[in-house]
């Protein structure tokens, strides 16, 4: 479309020009064409894009931003009028120019180098040397390798030079072969006189293997085995050899040189029998009885045999200085022994020496009776099922059930009913006495009232899991020294731990260290119930009922510290509160929980900001 021009007329208001509607239409049509040409028809695109060979794109603003065309190494750019010229200088190689290359690598297979004279090479010849004499041969000349008759053969065929030895080689002079292995495949090797072995060290010492000049054909066989050759004149130890004593003479043999398996006949020995008591016994013979055998002095009998006698008045002593001198009980099971130091008889058992009870023995000598060294008046032996023995203890103990009455101790009916009690008297601690309760952390069992709920760990008080306590006036100290710092022991007014109970309460430490405790002084103003719980984990503790304590009542606390400003929708309140335990009033109007406000942490958020100057009142319940 050609540009549309608004006709203004010849003079003002002469009626010959375009009216306002037609003029506005031309303006719109001009702008539509411009917006379509440089935009999407409704929005002008004020940028244009430029990409390089790698498709890296740059967006250039049409509003005064400059696009620069820069040269690189060996390339320059020049702008003159409307012309942009890009040129390369002499550092960039071209096909027609003459240049000297520096630090370039030319790949031989992909390039052809021609007309290179020997003079242009750093090395134009090759030197051949025999170790003493050297000859230089120019590249391109012929190098001849020639063999010698009966020593070296040389053959050239289709570019391959072969150097080798002929089938029959004649060596004039000495032949020296170096290496670790020399292999000669020959049936017969003739040696005129001897072999000489230098050994590992090249020095003046060698081993020569030679033979006496034979007068006939002789054969010396080396066995098919690994070992060391024994010489006639050397001192050696023979192993696994049989020497025929009839054809050899053996001298200077001592007892240590004869093995038990030698099987030397008695006839070969100087002494062939032994005399015991009145009996002479040939070596190797058997004697079941010994005549006139006497044991004198400190002689002793030992072994695995038995002593059997039917005579009377036998006298054998079994006394030992003390129990430490007794022999091994497992070795001499069934043996009787007497401890002289303790004046007590014993019998050996595989598990140890067992003291025999005599008329003067103590009950403590019984294996199922514990130590009575510290037993006191009024105590008796009480069965300890855990240790499997009787131990000293007070007469009485826990009331186990209604069929096994005992005196004193804890009331532990184990699920049974306490019946026919006249009354239960609760004795409060003396006002000057602190009652101590030991607190520990244990893994919950079904004994805990919160078993399977909350933490798997729970508090035990004086060894009882999560007990429901009844306390009266007095001072109670919960000893936390054997508890754990990971489970801080605290008191609360509610089971959900929303309100900490601190009246009359002092704490020291979190538990697990000497001196850690929580102490509470209970009087008539102490509320009931209160709850002991871990401040870090759920449902580890239980409930405390205060006898004579104040029952929980509705406590209301009022906060008038906030005034609306027309824009602020948040107000800071006490922690551990919900929309169910606060009342919110704005200018005397009670708001509806959740609909008009919400609570998160210590922040109360109004759905609508209170008006400027509005009185905001928070009433905390409980």
Buried (B, 14 or more C-beta within 10 A) or exposed (E): EEEBEBEEEEEEEEEEBBEEEEBEBBEEEBEEBEBEEEEEEEEEEEEEEEEEEEEEEEEEEEEEEEEEEEEEEEEEEEEEEEEEEEEBEEEEEEEEEEEEEEEEEEEEEEEEEEEEEEEEEEEEEEEEEEEEEEEEEEEEEEEEEEBEEBEBBEEEEEEEEEEEEEEEEEEEEEEEEEEEEEEEEEEEEEEEEEEEEEEEEEEEEEEEEEEEEEEEEEEEEEEEEEEEEEEEEEEEEEEEEEEEEEEEEEEEEEEEEEEEEEEEEEEEEEEEEEEEEEEEBEEEEEEEEEEEEEEEEEEEEEEEEEEEEEEEEEEEEEEBEEBEEBEEBEEEEEBEBBBEEEEBBBBBEEEEBEBEEEEEEEEEEBEEBBEBEEBEEEBEBBEBEEEEBBBBBEEEBBBBEEEEEEEEEEEEEEEEEEEEEEEEEEEBBEEEEEEBBBBBBBEBEEEBBBBEEBBEBBBBBEEBBBBEBEBBBBBBBBBBBBBBEEBBBBBBBBBEBBBEBEBBBEBEBBBBEEEBBBBBBBBEEBBBBBBBBBEEBEBBBBBBEBEEBEEEEEEEEEBEEBEBEEEBEEBEBBEEBEBEBBBBBBEEEEBEBEEBBBBEEEEBEBEEBBEEEBEBBBBBEB
